[in-house]
Amino acid sequence: MRNLLYLLVAAMVCFSSDAEIMTKTHFLIPAGPGGGWDGTARGVGEALVKSNLVLNVTFENLSGGGGGRAIAKLIETADRQQNTLLINSTPMVVRSLQKIFPQSFRDLEPIASVIADYSCFVVTRDSPIKNFSDAIKQFRQDPRSLKAAGGSVRGSTDHFILARAIELAGENPRKLIYVPYDGGGKALAGILTGETQILSTGLSEALDMARAGEVNIIAVTASERIPEAIDIPTLSEQGFDLVFANWRGFFAAPGLPASQYRLMKQTIAALVLTPEFEQVRQRNGWALLHNEGDAFYRFLEQQELEIATLMRKLGFLRS
């Protein structure tokens, strides 16, 4: 049935527009290599080519401004970005609320979300921290002894998810020392060198290193254990009632022609039903989360309201 649906949607893509339009897709990635945005864009690009939905894909890493530099480029050069997909996720909503950059999802053309990546907490293999309760005990004894790494700026998703978990444990999240890095890859290096003691990141960013035995993932923010990572306990089963999934999806430049907008949506809709994408999804421990067009826009509006409420409670927003 899944393959039949894929063929039907793929047929819609092929007959909706000139096939030449789909010869190239350029992925604009607002961070350096090795993080969640980079991995998602490259995984989607890989699946698009292998499933013959796009003939050629290219990638551009453009970090800066908490992701704002890439957003600004897409808007300012919109007339030259007709084949460009900007990868982004929950941090776009967070950083817009914080005024880290002046733009929001409303300034772009939301194409579709594709996956949800649960947050997780990571320590080194030889760390005395074996579960999240151990982390809380260490934090309670001396907050300065538990420096936290994250692949994004202060007040970002990586930061406030760990802060929220600390609050649920009855501790003061404002005492958390958070060390921001440019991307998940550098944040992982931070715990391996001992600069920090715990990492808050997306599951997909840490899963390969955990499978290789280089780090331990002590908790994941899923509601139940993930089949692709069945040995990793959830925060909830450890007594901390926190469930959170970070969507990742794609945006096009403003003013995109209607025909190209439809084609991009249809291509992503076809992609998420392919066995090639399913292989990438399982490899990374992602959950499927496909919302497109107007439904994606409404989803973003609702998330903005919910995150603003949580961030005010944690002291990350003043108003």
TALINGI-V348813 format. One record per residue. N is the residue number from 1. RES is the residue in one letter. D_CENTER is the distance of its C-alpha to the mean C-alpha in whole Angstrom. Layout:
# TALINGI-V348813
n->(N N)
res->(RES RES)
d_center->(D_CENTER D_CENTER)
This chain:
# TALINGI-V348813
n->(1 2 3 4 5 6 7 8 9 10 11 12 13 14 15 16 17 18 19 20 21 22 23 24 25 26 27 28 29 30 31 32 33 34 35 36 37 38 39 40 41 42 43 44 45 46 47 48 49 50 51 52 53 54 55 56 57 58 59 60 61 62 63 64 65 66 67 68 69 70 71 72 73 74 75 76 77 78 79 80 81 82 83 84 85 86 87 88 89 90 91 92 93 94 95 96 97 98 99 100 101 102 103 104 105 106 107 108 109 110 111 112 113 114 115 116 117 118 119 120 121 122 123 124 125 126 127 128 129 130 131 132 133 134 135 136 137 138 139 140 141 142 143 144 145 146 147 148 149 150 151 152 153 154 155 156 157 158 159 160 161 162 163 164 165 166 167 168 169 170 171 172 173 174 175 176 177 178 179 180 181 182 183 184 185 186 187 188 189 190 191 192 193 194 195 196 197 198 199 200 201 202 203 204 205 206 207 208 209 210 211 212 213 214 215 216 217 218 219 220 221 222 223 224 225 226 227 228 229 230 231 232 233 234 235 236 237 238 239 240 241 242 243 244 245 246 247 248 249 250 251 252 253 254 255 256 257 258 259 260 261 262 263 264 265 266 267 268 269 270 271 272 273 274 275 276 277 278 279 280 281 282 283 284 285 286 287 288 289 290 291 292 293 294 295 296 297 298 299 300 301 302 303 304 305 306 307 308 309 310 311 312 313 314 315 316 317 318 319)
res->(M R N L L Y L L V A A M V C F S S D A E I M T K T H F L I P A G P G G G W D G T A R G V G E A L V K S N L V L N V T F E N L S G G G G G R A I A K L I E T A D R Q Q N T L L I N S T P M V V R S L Q K I F P Q S F R D L E P I A S V I A D Y S C F V V T R D S P I K N F S D A I K Q F R Q D P R S L K A A G G S V R G S T D H F I L A R A I E L A G E N P R K L I Y V P Y D G G G K A L A G I L T G E T Q I L S T G L S E A L D M A R A G E V N I I A V T A S E R I P E A I D I P T L S E Q G F D L V F A N W R G F F A A P G L P A S Q Y R L M K Q T I A A L V L T P E F E Q V R Q R N G W A L L H N E G D A F Y R F L E Q Q E L E I A T L M R K L G F L R S)
d_center->(29 25 27 29 26 25 28 29 26 26 30 28 26 29 32 30 30 32 30 30 28 25 26 24 20 19 15 14 12 12 12 14 14 12 9 5 6 9 9 8 10 13 13 13 16 17 18 19 22 23 23 25 23 23 25 24 20 20 17 17 15 16 15 17 17 13 12 15 17 16 16 19 20 19 21 24 25 24 27 26 22 24 22 18 15 13 9 7 5 7 8 10 12 12 14 16 17 18 20 18 18 20 18 16 15 19 20 18 18 15 16 13 10 10 8 7 6 8 9 12 15 16 20 22 25 28 26 28 25 25 24 22 26 27 24 25 29 28 27 30 32 31 27 28 28 24 22 19 16 13 11 11 14 16 15 12 9 10 14 14 13 16 18 18 19 22 23 23 25 28 27 26 23 24 26 22 22 19 19 16 15 14 11 10 14 16 15 16 19 20 20 22 24 25 24 22 22 19 15 12 9 7 9 9 9 13 14 16 18 18 20 22 23 22 20 20 17 19 17 14 13 14 18 19 19 17 19 18 18 21 22 19 20 18 19 21 23 24 25 22 21 17 15 11 9 5 6 5 8 11 14 17 20 22 25 24 27 27 28 25 23 24 24 20 19 22 20 17 19 21 18 16 20 21 22 20 17 17 18 15 13 15 15 12 12 10 11 12 12 14 15 17 19 20 19 15 17 18 15 14 17 17 14 15 19 17 15 18 20 19 18 22 23 21 23 20 21 25 26)
